């Protein structure tokens, strides 16, 4: 699809990326498998444990590897952020559909305690959140939802809190 073809894609009229095409064709299970080899996640040792079929919940884990440790031997902050970077955008794109353009606008990370073991993050979005975001984008032209995930250690202790602000607009605006 080319810009101006009359067929708006996820990216607002531009050609869909290989990832977008694979997600559309293969579904959540295959995407979970393929994400294991996505270089930014693979390099950080991030493992996508689960993606539900509606892309409403994604679970990721990251062991403490020698290459993900910082100077004092705990999880490197950049690795903690990398394990959380793409998922809310992916989830929102899948749930809003091709009529919307979704981008990451900003992100924050709050380090709560040192991560000394495998860490886990569970990303969730609800039907109500999707509906509110869609309604705001439809009525005002753009929505900036803030979504938060907590990275937890093996004992359930909060290691970091990552906030993502997305930019959502109707395609073609």
N, C-alpha and C positions, 0 to 999 in steps of 0.2 A: 504494500500500500504506500502510495506517495502522497505527500502533502497536496491537498486540493483534489484528491481523487473522489471526495464525497464519502469516503469510508473512514470515519474517525477511529483511530486506534487508542490503546491505553495511553500512548504518549501524545495524544492530542492531535492526531492527523499524520504523524510520522510513522514510518515503518516500525512494526513491532520488533523487539529484540528477539534473539534466539531463545533466551530464558522465557520471555512472555509466550512465545509459540510453544515451547516445551510444556509449560504449565497448562496451557489451554488443551493440548493434545493428550498429555500423559497422566495428568491428575496428581493428587497430593503424594501418593506413595512413591511414584517415580521421581517426583521433584525432591522429596526427602532424600532419596538415594543419590541423586545428582548433586545436591548441595554438599554432600560429603567431600566432593572433589572441587568445589568452588574455591579458587586459590586463597582468598582472604580468610575463609573459615578453615580450610584444610591446613594452612600455614600456622594458624593459631591453635590447632588441635581441637577445634570445635566440632562436636558431633550433634547432628540434628536427630533427636530421638524419636520425635513424633510430629506429624502434621495431620490434623483431622481433615476429613474429606471436604469440609466447607471452608477451610483456611481460617477458622475462628480460634484455634488453639495450636500453638507450636511450642514444643519443648526442646531445649538445647542444653548440652552439657559440655564442660571443658575440664579435663584433668589438669593437675599441676605438673607440667612438663618442664624439663630444664630450660627449654627455649621460651617458655611463657612466664618464667620467674623474673622478678625484678632484682635489684641489687641486694635486698635483704631476704630474698628467698621466698617471697609470697607472690601471688598472682600479679603480673604486670598490668597496670591500669589500661593500657592500650588493648591488651588481649581481652580484658573484661568488657571493654566497650565493643570491640570487634565481634564478640559473640552475640551482641544485642543489636548491632547496627541495622541489618536489612529487613528485619522480620515484620515490624508494624507496617512499613510501607508495602511490602509484599502482601500482607494480609488485607490491607485496605484496598489495594488495587484489585485483588481477586474478588472482594466482596462488593465493591462499588460497580465494577464492570467497566467495559470499554468506553462508556460515555463520560468518564471522569479522568482527570489528570491528577496524579498523586506524586508528590515529591517530599523528601525530607527537607524541613525548613531549618530546624535547629535541634540541638541535643545537649543534655547536661548529664554529668555523672557525679554522684555523691558517694565517696568511699566511706563505708560505715565501719568496717573492721578488716584486718588483713585476711586474705583468702589463703588458707594453708592446705586445702584439700580440693577434691573435685567440686566444681560449682555447677549450678543448674539455674536456668531461667525459664519461666513459663509465661508465654505471651498469650493474652486472651483479649478478644473483642466480642462484644455482645450485639445482638440484633438491634437493641435500643440505641447503642452507640452508633452503629452503622446508619440507622434511620435518622438520628439527630444530625450527623455529619452531612448526609445526603440532603436533608431538608435545608440546612444552613447554606450549603453550596448552591442549591437551587434558588433559594430566596435572596441571598446577598451576593452571589457570584463567586464566593470563595469561603472556605472554612479552614480554621487552623486548630484542629484538635490536638490536645496534649495527652499522650499515652505514657504510662509508667510501668516499668517492670522492675522487680527486685531480684537480684542475683543472690542465691542462697548457697551456703556451704553444705556439706554432707549431713551435718547435724541440724539443718534447718535455720541456722543463724543467718541473718541478713549481712551480706558482704558489701553490696553496692546497690544503689538505686539509680536507674537510668531513666531519664525523661526524654521523650521524643515529641517534637512539634512537627506535625505534617502540614503541608499545604495541599488543599483539595479544591479543585474547581471543575466546572463542567467543561468537557472537551469543546474546542472551537471558540471559547471566549477569550 
